[in-house]
Amino acid sequence: PAWLPEPLTPGIAANLGSAVLTAGMILVSVATTLSHVIPRQGHRGAARALLQLAPVMALNAVLLLCWDPAVYARYPRRICFLAGLLYVYYTAQMILFSMARMSYPSAQLGTLLPCAALALASRSLQA
């Protein structure tokens, strides 16, 4: 494709495919969540639910838009591993806060900002 600076390698294809699959799963999760929340809690509950899903959507945006495709080609497993760790962390945190009936911290800046900085640095700090 014209938007890739290099030929489409299996590593780039796998990571982009993973990000697109994750985006699809996020859309299904959002639709399912809203279909359960709106009848019970109205639009205020829907806004809260979307805010809680924001870190996962932001992580997927970082994966799709920020990483340099050449880095995808060189380190596909590491990028997938990093993303997987963050997805598991967000999920475990959501479950734990839900079980404890505590408010979920939607910002998640402690993990999103370093991940985004690393991804953006991949575009400018290549060896």
N, C-alpha and C positions, 0 to 999 in steps of 0.2 A: 504493500500500500504506500501511497505517496506521503502519508504522515509519519512513516517510520524512516529514520535516517539510514538504516541498514536493512539487509534482506531479513525476511521473517524466518527466524531460527526456531527450532523446537522449544527452546527455553522461553523465548518471547511469546510464542503462540500459547504455551502452557500457562504462563502467568496471566496473559490477557484473557484467555479462556476462563481461568479461575476467577478473575475479577468480574467478568461478565456473568458467570454463573452465580457468583455471590450477589451481584446487583439484582439478578432475577429473584434470588431467595429473599433478599431484603424487601423487594416489592411485594412478594407473597406474604412475608411477615407483617409488613405494614398494613396490607389489605385485611389480613386475618385479625390483626390486633384491633384495627379500627372497627371491623364488623362486630367485635365482641364488646369494645369499650363504649362506642357511641350509644347503643341502646340502653346501657346501664348507667353511664356517667355523663352523657351528653358531650358537647364540644369542648368543655373544659377538661374532661378526662382524656379526650382525643389529643388535645394539645400537649398534655402531660406525657402521654404515651409516645407521641412523636419526638418529644424532647429527650425521652429516655432512649429512643432508638437512634438518636443523632450521632453518637460516637461510632457506631457500626457503619452508618452511611458515610461519615467523614473519613473513616479508615479506608473504605472502598474507594472514595474519591482520591485519596492520597495514592492508593495503589494504581489506579487507572491513569491519573493525570501527572503525578509528580516524578515518579521514577524515570530515569533515563533508559530508553529501550536497550542501549548497549549494556547497561548494568543488568537488566533482565536477562539478556543473552548470556552474560558471564556467570551470574549467580542466581539462577532460577530457584534452586532449592532453599537458599538462605532467605530470599525474599518471601517465598511461600511459608517457610518456617516462622519468620518474624510475624507475618500477617496471621498465621494460625495461632501463635501464642497470644497475640492481642485479642483475637476473636474469642478464644477460650477464656482469657482473663475477664473480658467484658461480660461474657455469658455467666461465668462463675460468680462474678460480683453481682450481677442482676438477680441470680437465684438466691444468693446469700442475703442480699438486702430485702428481697421479697419475703423470704422465710422469716426474717427478723422483723418484718413489718416496719422497715425503716425507709427513709427517703433515699432514692438512688441518686448518686452524684452524677448528673448528666454531662458536666463539662469534660471530664477525663483529660484535662490538659496535660497532666503529668506523663501521659503516654502518647497522646496524639501529637503534641508539639515536637518531642524528640524524633518521633517517627517521620513527621513531615519535614523536619529540618534535615534528617538523614537522606530522605528521598530527594529533596531539592538540592542538597549538596552533591548528590550523585550526578547532577547535570553540569556542575561547574568544577568539581574537584577530581576529575578523572586523571589517573596516572598514565 
